[in-house]
Amino acid sequence: MTPTPPKKPQSPPAQTPDYGDLAELANIAEQFAKADTKESGNQFPDGKYLVKLKAADIETCKAGKYLNHKQIRFSWQITDGPSVNRTYREWPFVFADDDKIGWFKGRIKQMGYPSDTLQECGQSLRQAKLDGRVYEITLRSKTTPDGKDMQNCYLGKCVEQAADAEVAEALGAQLDEAGADEAAAEPAVQHTAAKAPPVKKTGTKAKAAAPADTEVADLLSDLEG
């Protein structure tokens, strides 16, 4: 009787990259990685505003030169001044070619997040909404050569990082639990925007609650809302 040859082990299924809030653009991931990063709507008077990211909506261009191309539009919530809590919807970034993709990647980089690939940009947008950072933007109007009026949005410095405030609060609670004597013996803690400072471990461990990871579909639904 001929022995039955052993079955070949099946290869594990290839994992689909997590493109975060840009999952809808997975078909241009390769083009996205090759595009060079570049940095640089009249709803409010020209000037400076403090804002935080409210949404980044993926749309389809419905007219003009870029008909049917995908584009993304940032919505910023104004956090200070006479227009507080109002929403500024920025001129969209069109994913038509390497040049225009590069400008979008530049925006993500200016916000302080990884921006080289579609996967990085998508996850960066997801994190940016959770972080709630406040930025300074400058709105400046101009007239195009064909006579159309438009308003450019220039992203400036990050002036407040909500996530850092939560880290500082958690660290303070941890030191309180360790006791006043132990806290006084600790070296001075230097807190920076880029990285939470190291803290000596104690018997009671406390840390800030991390946001739960959710499905991409839920995140996109949240953005559209």
C-alpha positions as CSV (number, residue, x, y, z in Angstrom):
1,M,0.0,0.0,0.0
2,T,1.5,3.3,-1.1
3,P,1.9,5.7,1.9
4,T,0.0,9.0,1.7
5,P,2.5,11.9,1.3
6,P,2.3,14.4,4.1
7,K,0.4,17.6,3.3
8,K,2.4,20.7,2.7
9,P,2.0,23.3,5.4
10,Q,-0.1,26.2,4.1
11,S,1.5,29.6,4.0
12,P,-0.2,32.1,6.4
13,P,-2.4,34.6,4.5
14,A,-0.7,37.8,3.6
15,Q,-1.6,40.6,6.0
16,T,-3.2,43.7,4.5
17,P,-1.4,46.9,5.7
18,D,-3.4,49.1,8.1
19,Y,-3.8,52.3,6.1
20,G,-5.8,53.9,9.0
21,D,-8.1,56.7,7.8
22,L,-6.7,56.4,4.2
23,A,-7.8,52.8,3.7
24,E,-10.0,53.9,0.7
25,L,-6.8,54.9,-1.1
26,A,-5.0,51.5,-0.9
27,N,-4.8,51.2,-4.7
28,I,-2.4,54.1,-4.9
29,A,-0.1,53.1,-2.0
30,E,2.9,52.4,-4.3
31,Q,2.5,55.8,-6.0
32,F,2.1,57.4,-2.7
33,A,5.4,56.1,-1.4
34,K,7.3,57.4,-4.5
35,A,5.9,60.9,-4.3
36,D,8.3,63.5,-2.9
37,T,7.1,65.4,0.2
38,K,6.3,69.1,-0.3
39,E,5.5,71.7,2.3
40,S,4.0,75.0,2.0
41,G,-12.0,78.3,0.5
42,N,-12.9,82.0,1.8
43,Q,-15.0,81.2,4.9
44,F,-13.2,83.5,7.4
45,P,-11.3,86.8,7.1
46,D,-7.6,86.5,6.4
47,G,-5.4,86.2,9.4
48,K,-4.1,83.8,12.1
49,Y,-6.3,81.3,14.0
50,L,-5.8,78.6,16.6
51,V,-7.3,75.3,15.4
52,K,-7.4,71.6,16.0
53,L,-8.1,68.8,13.5
54,K,-11.8,68.0,13.4
55,A,-12.0,65.8,10.3
56,A,-10.2,64.7,7.2
57,D,-12.8,63.6,4.6
58,I,-12.1,61.6,1.5
59,E,-14.1,62.9,-1.4
60,T,-14.4,62.4,-5.2
61,C,-13.8,65.5,-7.3
62,K,-17.0,66.2,-9.2
63,A,-15.9,68.7,-11.8
64,G,-13.0,70.3,-13.6
65,K,-9.6,69.1,-14.5
66,Y,-9.4,66.5,-11.8
67,L,-12.9,65.0,-12.3
68,N,-13.4,61.6,-10.5
69,H,-10.0,61.9,-8.7
70,K,-9.9,61.2,-5.0
71,Q,-9.2,64.1,-2.8
72,I,-9.0,64.8,1.0
73,R,-10.3,67.9,2.7
74,F,-9.2,68.9,6.2
75,S,-11.7,70.5,8.6
76,W,-10.3,72.5,11.5
77,Q,-12.2,73.6,14.6
78,I,-11.3,77.1,15.7
79,T,-10.4,77.1,19.4
80,D,-10.0,80.8,20.3
81,G,-11.2,84.2,19.4
82,P,-14.5,85.5,17.9
83,S,-15.0,82.4,15.7
84,V,-14.4,79.9,18.5
85,N,-16.0,76.4,17.8
86,R,-16.7,77.3,14.2
87,T,-15.3,74.9,11.5
88,Y,-12.9,76.0,8.7
89,R,-13.0,73.6,5.7
90,E,-9.7,73.8,3.8
91,W,-9.1,73.6,0.1
92,P,-8.8,69.9,-0.7
93,F,-5.6,68.0,-1.5
94,V,-6.2,66.1,-4.8
95,F,-4.5,62.8,-5.3
96,A,-4.0,63.3,-9.0
97,D,-0.2,63.0,-9.4
98,D,3.1,62.7,-7.5
99,D,3.3,66.5,-7.1
100,K,-0.1,66.9,-5.4
101,I,0.3,63.8,-3.3
102,G,3.6,65.3,-2.1
103,W,1.8,68.4,-0.8
104,F,-0.5,66.3,1.2
105,K,2.4,64.3,2.7
106,G,4.0,67.6,3.5
107,R,0.9,68.7,5.5
108,I,1.1,65.5,7.6
109,K,4.8,66.1,8.2
110,Q,4.1,69.7,9.3
111,M,1.6,68.4,11.8
112,G,4.4,66.4,13.4
113,Y,3.6,62.8,12.2
114,P,5.1,60.2,9.9
115,S,4.3,60.8,6.3
116,D,6.4,58.7,3.9
117,T,3.8,56.1,2.9
118,L,0.0,55.8,2.6
119,Q,0.0,53.5,5.6
120,E,1.9,56.1,7.7
121,C,-0.3,59.0,6.6
122,G,-3.5,57.1,7.4
123,Q,-2.4,56.1,10.8
124,S,-1.1,59.6,11.4
125,L,-4.5,61.1,10.7
126,R,-6.1,58.6,13.1
127,Q,-3.6,59.6,15.8
128,A,-3.9,63.3,15.1
129,K,-7.7,63.2,15.9
130,L,-7.0,61.4,19.1
131,D,-4.2,63.7,20.2
132,G,-6.2,66.9,19.8
133,R,-3.1,69.1,19.1
134,V,-3.8,72.8,18.6
135,Y,-2.0,74.5,15.7
136,E,-1.7,78.1,14.5
137,I,-2.9,78.5,10.9
138,T,-2.7,81.6,8.6
139,L,-5.4,82.2,6.0
140,R,-4.4,84.2,3.0
141,S,-6.6,85.0,0.0
142,K,-5.4,85.4,-3.6
143,T,-6.7,85.6,-7.1
144,T,-5.7,82.9,-9.6
145,P,-4.5,83.8,-13.1
146,D,-7.9,82.8,-14.5
147,G,-9.6,85.3,-12.2
148,K,-10.9,82.9,-9.4
149,D,-10.6,83.9,-5.8
150,M,-9.3,81.3,-3.4
151,Q,-8.0,81.2,0.2
152,N,-4.8,79.3,1.1
153,C,-4.3,77.8,4.5
154,Y,-0.8,77.8,5.9
155,L,-0.1,75.5,8.8
156,G,2.1,77.0,11.5
157,K,3.5,75.7,14.8
158,C,1.9,73.4,17.2
159,V,1.0,75.5,20.3
160,E,-0.6,72.9,22.5
161,Q,-0.4,69.1,22.7
162,A,-3.4,67.7,24.6
163,A,-1.8,64.3,24.8
164,D,1.2,65.7,26.7
165,A,-1.1,67.2,29.3
166,E,-2.7,63.8,29.9
167,V,0.8,62.2,30.2
168,A,1.8,64.9,32.7
169,E,-1.4,64.3,34.8
170,A,-0.8,60.6,34.9
171,L,2.9,61.0,35.9
172,G,1.8,63.4,38.7
173,A,-0.6,60.8,40.0
174,Q,2.1,58.1,39.9
175,L,4.4,60.3,42.0
176,D,1.7,61.0,44.5
177,E,1.2,57.3,45.1
178,A,4.9,56.7,45.5
179,G,4.9,59.1,48.5
180,A,6.2,62.6,49.1
181,D,9.6,61.4,50.3
182,E,10.3,59.2,47.3
183,A,9.1,61.9,44.9
184,A,11.5,64.4,46.5
185,A,14.3,62.0,46.0
186,E,13.6,61.6,42.3
187,P,15.8,63.7,39.9
188,A,14.1,66.6,38.1
189,V,11.8,65.4,35.3
190,Q,12.1,67.3,32.0
191,H,8.9,67.0,29.9
192,T,9.1,67.6,26.2
193,A,6.6,67.5,23.4
194,A,8.4,64.7,21.6
195,K,8.7,62.1,24.3
196,A,7.3,61.4,27.8
197,P,10.0,61.5,30.5
198,P,11.1,58.2,32.2
199,V,9.6,57.6,35.6
200,K,11.0,55.3,38.3
201,K,8.8,52.2,38.7
202,T,7.1,51.7,42.0
203,G,5.0,49.0,43.6
204,T,1.8,50.6,42.3
205,K,1.9,51.1,38.6
206,A,-0.3,53.8,37.1
207,K,-0.4,55.0,33.5
208,A,-2.7,57.0,31.2
209,A,-5.4,55.0,29.4
210,A,-4.5,54.4,25.8
211,P,-7.3,54.9,23.2
212,A,-8.7,51.6,22.1
213,D,-7.9,50.6,18.5
214,T,-11.0,50.5,16.4
215,E,-11.8,49.2,12.9
216,V,-10.9,51.4,9.9
217,A,-14.5,51.4,8.8
218,D,-15.7,52.8,12.1
219,L,-13.0,55.5,11.9
220,L,-14.0,56.5,8.4
221,S,-17.6,56.7,9.5
222,D,-16.6,58.9,12.4
223,L,-14.7,61.2,10.1
224,E,-17.6,61.6,7.8
225,G,-19.8,62.4,10.8
